[in-house]
Amino acid sequence: MNGLEALLNPDGHLSDDDKGLQAEQFSNDLALLQHQQAHAVDPDAVSAEWCETCGNEIPEARRKAVLGVTLCVECAREEERRAKQWT
């Protein structure tokens, strides 16, 4: 039993190790859901052909893989680096 499944059986007899694993799995599940909500993209979103920051072409593979993408890989990395620097 792990993660959200544990909520369905709160009276289960678990060892301390199992409880720790259960708590870790729940935390991972919650983080994943929060990440998905924060980065939710409309499935019909149209990706840009050109990077909105540098103007370089965004490869077709990236446009298909990341719906609604507006930055090339290099600019996206730089944006993430700056965001991490200020957190």
C-alpha positions in Angstrom: 0.0 0.0 0.0 1.5 3.4 -0.9 0.7 7.0 -1.6 -2.9 7.9 -2.0 -4.1 4.3 -1.6 -3.2 4.6 2.1 -6.0 7.1 2.6 -8.4 4.4 1.7 -7.2 2.0 4.4 -6.1 4.2 7.4 -6.5 1.3 9.9 -4.0 -0.9 8.1 -1.3 -2.3 10.4 2.0 -0.9 9.2 5.5 -1.0 10.5 7.3 2.3 11.1 9.3 1.7 7.9 6.1 1.2 6.0 4.6 4.3 7.5 7.7 6.3 6.4 7.5 4.9 2.9 3.8 5.6 2.8 4.5 9.2 3.8 7.2 9.6 1.2 5.0 8.2 -1.5 2.2 10.5 -0.5 4.5 13.5 -0.6 5.8 12.5 -4.1 2.2 12.0 -5.4 1.2 15.4 -4.0 4.3 17.1 -5.5 3.6 15.5 -8.9 -0.1 16.7 -8.8 1.0 20.2 -7.9 3.6 20.3 -10.7 1.0 19.1 -13.2 -1.4 21.7 -12.1 1.2 24.5 -12.1 2.3 23.6 -15.6 -1.0 22.6 -17.1 -1.2 23.4 -20.8 -4.2 23.4 -22.9 -4.0 20.3 -25.1 -5.0 22.5 -28.1 -2.2 25.1 -27.4 -0.2 26.0 -30.4 3.6 26.1 -30.1 5.5 29.1 -31.5 7.8 28.5 -34.4 10.2 31.1 -33.3 11.6 31.8 -29.7 10.0 34.8 -28.2 13.2 35.7 -26.4 16.0 35.3 -29.0 14.1 34.8 -32.2 15.7 31.5 -33.2 13.6 28.8 -34.7 12.2 26.2 -32.3 12.7 22.7 -33.7 9.6 20.9 -34.7 10.4 18.0 -32.3 10.3 20.4 -29.4 7.1 22.1 -30.6 5.4 18.7 -30.7 6.8 17.5 -27.4 6.0 20.6 -25.4 2.6 21.9 -26.4 2.4 25.7 -26.2 6.2 26.1 -26.1 7.4 29.7 -26.7 11.1 29.4 -25.9 13.9 27.5 -27.5 15.9 25.1 -25.3 18.7 27.5 -24.6 16.4 30.4 -23.5 14.2 28.0 -21.5 17.3 26.8 -19.6 18.4 30.4 -19.0 15.0 31.3 -17.7 15.0 28.2 -15.3 18.5 29.1 -14.1 17.4 32.7 -13.3 14.3 31.4 -11.5 16.4 29.1 -9.4 18.8 31.9 -8.6 16.1 34.0 -7.0 14.3 31.2 -5.0 
